[in-house]
Amino acid sequence: MSTIPSLKAGSDPAQMAKALDQAGCLVVTNVCEREVRDGVEQEMRSHLDSLPDEWIETDDPDAFYPGKTRRAIAIVERAQAAWPLITHPISTALCMHHLGPHCEQYQLHVTGALEVAPGAREQVLHREEDTFPFFPLPRPNLILASMWAVTQFTAQNGGTRLVPGSHRWDAKRKATPDEVVAAEMPAGSVLYWLGGTLHGAGANTSAERRFGLILTYSVGWVRQEENQSLSVTPQTVAKLPSEIKALVGREPEGGLGLFDPRVIPT
Ligand SMILES: O=C(O)CCC(=O)C(=O)O
């Protein structure tokens, strides 16, 4: 039976990086205060609740997101409560370890609130790096993903399912049922996984909803999955702490991403 390593917030960052490297996934508990979680939920609520009913009630079996799943992106713009999580020291240390050696500046790749309601089926297993299909598996590591547990994550309520070790697999190897494990974690924990690790939301067979905040990071020289230039308004950019400004693509990556600040002041 595969397992997902789990460490407490105060653990040695080198131990966290090693565990993540080995298993391709890692849970860290006791990281996010209730106040921050409530803030994220409050700021994202109206964006989730205003999604068209037919998006939520229709379940196309081929769709990437199952029915009864609400998803709203643009977290930098919409949820200031999440800003400290974007640059949380644990995420920063893991990004520096897993992405830092391969780029000058890593960046935010996709941000979103993901709510899995009772009755949702499981999501197809996939790799974050499947959007870069041009390299054979196992691909070079280009992405680090995090999922902040705003509510608790359980095997019953749609907790993310992962396949530990699959970041090292070639394309021929398929996961067997006993290799797929649900990340079970109390609210306030964070799950990390590498861009090559197979994962997907679980089915929600419980009576409670599962609410997670996904924040992924990529090396600065690939195109971001979420177009941050169109997701963050210039008014919000002006208010951003410098570390987040760099992550939304307001810093050149080597010779890439040039701009003239007289066109749109940064
Ligand atoms: O909701 C989850 O647990 C996983 C979400 C996911 O894999 C995705 O959005 O790509």
The ligand as a Gaussian input file, in Angstrom:
#p B3LYP/6-31G(d) Opt

LIG

0 1
 O       -9.397000      19.190000      -6.367000
 C       -8.437000      18.417000      -6.273000
 O       -8.269000      17.706000      -5.284000
 C       -7.450000      18.295000      -7.397000
 C       -7.635000      19.366000      -8.429000
 C       -6.781000      19.182000      -9.613000
 O       -6.091000      18.233000      -9.761000
 C       -6.730000      20.213000     -10.649000
 O       -7.428000      21.238000     -10.555000
 O       -5.952000      20.032000     -11.611000

